[in-house]
Amino acid sequence: MPEWFEEWFGDDYLALYPHRDAADAGQLVQLIERYTRWTGAWRVLDVGCGPGRHAVALDRAGLRPIGLDLSRVLLRRAREVTTAPLVRADMRHLPIRARSMDACLSLFTSFGYFESDAEHARTLAGMAATLKPGGWFVLDFLNAAQVRARVRGETGALEPGERGSRLRRYLSPDQRHVIKEIHLADGRQFKERVRLYDAAELEAMLVAAGISVQHRFGDYQGGALADGEPRALLIGQAA
Ligand SMILES: C[S@@+](CC[C@H](N)C(=O)[O-])C[C@H]1O[C@@H](n2cnc3c(N)ncnc32)[C@H](O)[C@@H]1O
């Protein structure tokens, strides 16, 4: 049986997240630029690139992005907006030469989808292995503390979403996952299920993968990472 992330990330996903657009991507790319101080011609791997909005912003900033994603539909959308190389692959088995990248990015919660912690740790280690010594790793994940404070344990009522959809978010009984149930207007249903790693757990996995974290932010404006902030954005360097 296919896993949820193999089925959900297509045009319906894009329709439900319209605010995750080029402007939002440009803001995050600017923040990363400020702290990595990248130079033109850096090779930057965007793992889980989706429709290519960050690849467009990276390209504009003079870098050489490479987008990687599992979704054929989203890669087709990316091809409409960028000439960057695009690779269809599962992030758990990256077909990228070790020590070949100047930066590796995982943006807008493109992580936390798998069954086990070991699989997540291996995936981050695989991404880190693509970096040249001194290369930068950027992990932009949801802020688990903020999600736990806002989302209840039990399944509540469906709330209205984009395009006639109805949504409900709840925590798994063991509080380790946040689940979003998506009921589309045409009756189809999907579920997003993301492991709620808190920032310290993410950082520990990065450190185990040889990344030393140097900057921690709670939003795309560069605000400090704190419990009430929306993001856990970690920027670090490979040894
Ligand atoms: C939340 S979306 C974010 C997309 C993009 N980073 C953005 O900000 O627009 C997560 C992305 O991860 C991709 N993805 C999910 N599982 C994957 C896997 N196992 N390997 C590679 N990509 C995957 C999805 O297809 C989707 O494009």
The ligand as an SDF file (V2000), in Angstrom:
LIG
                    3D

 27 29  0  0  0  0  0  0  0  0999 V2000
    5.4320   20.0760    2.2770 C   0  0  0  0  0  0  0  0  0  0  0  0
    6.0150   19.8090    0.6630 S   0  0  0  0  0  0  0  0  0  0  0  0
    7.1810   21.1040    0.4620 C   0  0  0  0  0  0  0  0  0  0  0  0
    7.6230   21.3160   -0.9520 C   0  0  0  0  0  0  0  0  0  0  0  0
    8.6420   22.4590   -1.1630 C   0  0  0  0  0  0  0  0  0  0  0  0
    9.8210   22.2850   -0.3240 N   0  0  0  0  0  0  0  0  0  0  0  0
    7.9990   23.7990   -0.9190 C   0  0  0  0  0  0  0  0  0  0  0  0
    8.3120   24.4350    0.1090 O   0  0  0  0  0  0  0  0  0  0  0  0
    7.1860   24.2200   -1.7360 O   0  0  0  0  0  0  0  0  0  0  0  0
    7.0030   18.3490    0.8680 C   0  0  0  0  0  0  0  0  0  0  0  0
    7.6730   17.8390   -0.4010 C   0  0  0  0  0  0  0  0  0  0  0  0
    8.4240   16.6530   -0.0970 O   0  0  0  0  0  0  0  0  0  0  0  0
    8.2450   15.7200   -1.1540 C   0  0  0  0  0  0  0  0  0  0  0  0
    8.4860   14.3590   -0.6330 N   0  0  0  0  0  0  0  0  0  0  0  0
    7.6990   13.6710    0.2050 C   0  0  0  0  0  0  0  0  0  0  0  0
    8.2460   12.4830    0.4900 N   0  0  0  0  0  0  0  0  0  0  0  0
    9.4000   12.4210   -0.2160 C   0  0  0  0  0  0  0  0  0  0  0  0
   10.4110   11.4370   -0.3430 C   0  0  0  0  0  0  0  0  0  0  0  0
   10.3400   10.2910    0.3250 N   0  0  0  0  0  0  0  0  0  0  0  0
   11.4660   11.7060   -1.1280 N   0  0  0  0  0  0  0  0  0  0  0  0
   11.5500   12.8950   -1.8130 C   0  0  0  0  0  0  0  0  0  0  0  0
   10.6170   13.8580   -1.7270 N   0  0  0  0  0  0  0  0  0  0  0  0
    9.5520   13.6210   -0.9410 C   0  0  0  0  0  0  0  0  0  0  0  0
    6.8210   15.9390   -1.5850 C   0  0  0  0  0  0  0  0  0  0  0  0
    6.5420   15.3910   -2.8530 O   0  0  0  0  0  0  0  0  0  0  0  0
    6.7060   17.4500   -1.5110 C   0  0  0  0  0  0  0  0  0  0  0  0
    7.0900   18.0580   -2.7030 O   0  0  0  0  0  0  0  0  0  0  0  0
  1  2  1  0
  2  3  1  0
  2 10  1  0
  3  4  1  0
  4  5  1  0
  5  6  1  0
  5  7  1  0
  7  8  2  0
  7  9  1  0
 10 11  1  0
 11 12  1  0
 11 26  1  0
 12 13  1  0
 13 14  1  0
 13 24  1  0
 14 15  1  0
 14 23  1  0
 15 16  2  0
 16 17  1  0
 17 18  1  0
 17 23  2  0
 18 19  1  0
 18 20  2  0
 20 21  1  0
 21 22  2  0
 22 23  1  0
 24 25  1  0
 24 26  1  0
 26 27  1  0
M  CHG  2   2   1   9  -1
M  END
$$$$
